Amino acid sequence: MLAACLEQPGKVEVKEVEKPSVKEGEVLLKIDACALCGTDKRVLAGEKPVSVPIVGHEIVGRVEALGENVDSVEIGQRVAVQTVIGCGECNACKSSRQNLCEKGFTAIGYAYNGGFAEYMIMPKIGVDQNCLIKIPDALNTDIATLMEPLSCCINGLRSIPLEGMDHVVIMGAGIIGILNALVAKARGVKRVTVMNRSKGKLDLAKKIGLPIDDFICTKDADAVEWVKENSEAGEGVNASIVCASTTTLAAPAMEMLKRDGHLSFFAGMPKSNPATMVDLNLIHYRELHIHGANSSVRVDYEEALSMLMSGKIDWAPLITHRFSLREFNKAVAAQNAAGSLKLIVEPHT
């Protein structure tokens, strides 16, 4: 089969490798599409280590073959892949919170070969944890690849009482920032503002015509001052969501909050330098709420599927590029383009 193999940091070779065969408890998937994400970019550049040569975790495919004793899916069935696989033994996993696995979860595309290939194996532990999620034939394949990133946004915002909030700021205009904004809107936030340092991503998101109220370039406007000028009595916003791996966003994201506000760090920070200075008294005196976000689990995928199928949002414009697997390196290069949001790799085209 054809696969994009990470030979060394910064070097990916698209080549023929042996097609995997199923063992007891495993499932072989034929990959219809796998989307590139920002984490893939870091992995391919050597900034984030993985233990397998084939990455890719935003996966949609069909069941090609079943190992012995697998009865949870059927041959020919369309599925999306839940990335996270827990130990299955700790309290978090027993509560279906594998993303908080006390032993540290493993993941498709990191500990197990992923979706930038014609076929992949879902390991027995993933099959046992119901990591194959059935999707209807009516759902467009490219749109279905949004289930994984959208599920992460749903999980990240689950603990924030967005319903009825007046104003929320999303910091970062990449696909994750846009998806967080759409989840906030879907949950009833009256005004959603997306901020970004560069205008290219903002202009693209604006052109698409998504139900987002403001697009603010922070090169042209100070984020905190803009919020003061655009909130009642300068009190600030109800919530701010940091969707870019930039430590300098932490302080303004906190300063723009009104009392009893919520700050969520959706994006992880660089492990080499994850710290920054913030005024802790803001948390104390304003009674602020600080949240983290770490991947997603099945219930989040199911909610994402419901959102994608509802028809309330036109998701198609989010898919800006499509590539064959042989064009994989071209797809990676295109991630940096101002006109890109979500890029799809189709192994069988």
SVG drawing of the C-alpha trace seen along z (x, -y; Angstrom):
<svg xmlns="http://www.w3.org/2000/svg" viewBox="-30 -53 46 68">
<polyline fill="none" stroke="black" stroke-width="0.4" points="0.0,0.0 1.0,-3.6 1.9,-5.6 3.5,-8.9 6.3,-7.8 8.3,-10.0 11.9,-9.1 13.4,-11.7 12.3,-15.1 11.5,-17.3 11.6,-14.5 8.5,-12.5 8.7,-10.0 5.6,-8.7 6.3,-5.1 5.0,-1.6 4.9,0.3 3.4,3.6 -0.4,3.5 -1.2,4.5 -3.3,7.5 -5.7,7.9 -5.0,9.9 -7.5,11.1 -9.6,8.1 -8.3,5.7 -10.0,3.8 -8.5,2.9 -9.7,-0.4 -9.5,-1.6 -8.8,-5.3 -11.1,-7.6 -9.7,-10.9 -7.4,-12.2 -7.0,-15.9 -3.8,-17.7 -3.8,-19.6 -1.4,-21.9 -0.1,-19.1 0.8,-17.1 2.9,-20.0 4.8,-20.0 5.3,-16.3 6.6,-16.3 9.0,-19.1 10.4,-17.1 9.0,-19.4 6.8,-16.7 8.0,-13.1 6.0,-10.1 6.8,-6.4 5.4,-5.5 6.4,-6.4 2.8,-7.1 0.9,-10.0 -2.5,-11.5 -5.4,-11.3 -8.4,-13.2 -9.5,-10.0 -12.6,-8.8 -12.7,-5.4 -14.5,-2.1 -14.1,1.2 -12.1,3.4 -11.5,6.5 -12.3,7.8 -10.1,9.8 -11.5,12.6 -14.1,11.8 -14.9,8.3 -18.6,7.7 -18.9,4.0 -18.6,2.9 -19.3,4.5 -17.3,4.8 -18.1,1.9 -19.3,-0.4 -18.2,-4.0 -16.5,-5.2 -14.6,-8.1 -11.7,-7.3 -11.5,-8.4 -7.8,-9.4 -7.4,-8.9 -6.9,-5.4 -6.7,-5.2 -5.3,-2.4 -8.9,-1.2 -8.1,-0.6 -7.8,-3.9 -10.7,-5.8 -10.7,-8.3 -10.9,-5.6 -13.6,-3.8 -15.6,-7.0 -15.1,-7.3 -12.6,-10.1 -9.7,-8.5 -8.4,-11.9 -7.6,-12.3 -6.1,-8.8 -4.0,-8.7 -1.4,-6.6 -1.3,-9.0 -3.3,-8.1 -1.9,-6.8 -3.2,-8.0 -3.7,-7.0 -1.0,-8.7 1.4,-8.9 1.7,-5.5 -0.1,-3.7 0.2,-4.2 -2.3,-6.8 -4.3,-7.8 -1.8,-9.2 -1.9,-5.8 -4.2,-3.7 -5.0,-1.4 -4.5,-1.4 -5.2,0.9 -7.3,0.0 -5.6,1.9 -7.6,4.2 -7.5,1.8 -9.0,-0.9 -11.7,1.5 -12.5,2.5 -12.9,-1.2 -15.3,-1.8 -12.9,-4.1 -14.6,-3.4 -17.6,-5.7 -20.2,-4.9 -21.1,-7.7 -24.1,-7.9 -23.6,-7.7 -25.3,-11.1 -22.3,-12.9 -19.8,-14.2 -16.4,-12.5 -14.4,-15.7 -16.8,-17.3 -16.6,-14.1 -12.9,-14.7 -13.9,-17.7 -15.4,-15.4 -12.0,-15.0 -11.1,-18.7 -14.7,-19.7 -15.0,-17.1 -11.9,-18.7 -13.5,-22.1 -16.7,-20.7 -14.8,-19.0 -12.8,-22.2 -15.9,-24.4 -18.0,-21.8 -17.2,-23.2 -17.9,-26.9 -21.5,-28.1 -21.7,-29.7 -25.5,-29.6 -26.7,-33.2 -23.3,-34.8 -23.1,-38.3 -19.6,-38.3 -16.8,-35.7 -13.4,-36.3 -11.5,-33.6 -7.7,-34.2 -6.5,-32.6 -8.1,-32.4 -6.8,-29.0 -9.3,-26.1 -9.4,-25.4 -10.2,-29.1 -12.9,-29.1 -14.4,-25.8 -14.3,-27.1 -16.2,-30.2 -18.8,-28.1 -19.4,-26.0 -19.7,-29.1 -22.3,-30.5 -24.2,-27.2 -24.4,-27.2 -26.0,-30.6 -23.3,-33.3 -24.7,-36.6 -21.5,-38.0 -18.3,-36.1 -15.1,-37.9 -12.1,-36.2 -8.7,-37.9 -5.5,-37.1 -2.1,-38.7 -2.2,-38.3 -5.0,-39.5 -4.8,-36.7 -6.6,-34.1 -9.1,-36.8 -9.9,-37.8 -10.4,-34.2 -12.8,-33.5 -14.7,-36.7 -14.9,-35.8 -16.5,-32.4 -19.4,-34.1 -19.5,-32.2 -21.8,-33.4 -19.0,-35.2 -19.6,-38.9 -16.1,-40.5 -12.7,-39.8 -10.0,-41.8 -6.3,-42.0 -4.2,-42.6 -1.4,-44.1 -3.8,-47.0 -5.7,-47.1 -4.7,-46.3 -6.8,-43.3 -7.6,-44.5 -8.3,-48.1 -10.6,-46.9 -12.6,-44.8 -12.9,-47.8 -14.3,-49.9 -16.7,-47.2 -18.2,-46.0 -20.8,-47.6 -19.1,-50.1 -15.7,-48.7 -16.3,-45.7 -14.9,-43.1 -16.1,-39.9 -17.6,-36.8 -15.0,-34.4 -11.8,-34.2 -10.4,-31.1 -6.7,-30.9 -6.4,-28.8 -2.8,-29.5 0.3,-28.1 1.6,-31.5 2.4,-32.3 2.1,-36.0 -1.7,-35.6 -2.3,-34.5 -2.0,-38.0 -4.3,-39.9 -6.8,-36.9 -7.1,-37.3 -7.1,-41.1 -10.0,-41.3 -12.3,-39.3 -15.1,-40.8 -15.8,-39.6 -16.8,-36.0 -15.3,-35.5 -13.9,-32.3 -10.4,-31.8 -9.7,-28.6 -6.4,-27.4 -7.4,-25.3 -3.9,-25.3 -1.0,-23.7 2.1,-25.8 5.7,-24.9 7.1,-22.4 10.5,-24.1 9.1,-27.3 5.4,-27.0 5.5,-29.7 4.6,-33.4 3.8,-36.1 0.2,-36.9 -1.4,-38.9 -2.8,-36.3 -4.8,-38.9 -7.0,-39.2 -8.1,-35.6 -8.6,-36.3 -10.4,-39.6 -12.4,-39.1 -13.3,-35.5 -12.1,-34.3 -12.4,-30.6 -9.5,-29.0 -10.0,-25.9 -7.8,-23.5 -8.6,-21.4 -7.0,-18.1 -8.3,-16.2 -11.7,-14.5 -13.7,-11.3 -16.6,-9.4 -19.4,-11.6 -17.7,-14.7 -17.4,-12.9 -21.1,-12.1 -22.0,-15.7 -19.7,-16.8 -21.4,-14.4 -24.8,-15.8 -23.6,-19.4 -22.2,-18.4 -25.4,-16.7 -27.8,-19.4 -27.5,-21.6 -27.4,-24.8 -23.9,-25.7 -22.4,-25.3 -19.2,-23.5 -18.0,-23.0 -16.1,-26.4 -13.8,-25.3 -12.3,-22.7 -9.9,-24.8 -7.6,-22.3 -7.6,-18.7 -4.5,-16.6 -3.8,-13.0 -1.5,-11.0 1.3,-11.3 1.0,-15.1 1.5,-14.8 4.5,-17.1 2.8,-19.6 -0.2,-19.5 2.2,-20.1 3.7,-23.1 0.2,-24.5 -0.6,-24.6 1.3,-27.9 -0.7,-29.6 -2.9,-32.5 -5.8,-31.0 -5.8,-27.6 -8.0,-26.4 -8.5,-22.7 -6.5,-20.5 -7.6,-17.0 -5.4,-14.1 -7.3,-11.5 -5.2,-8.3 -7.2,-6.6 -7.4,-9.4"/>
</svg>
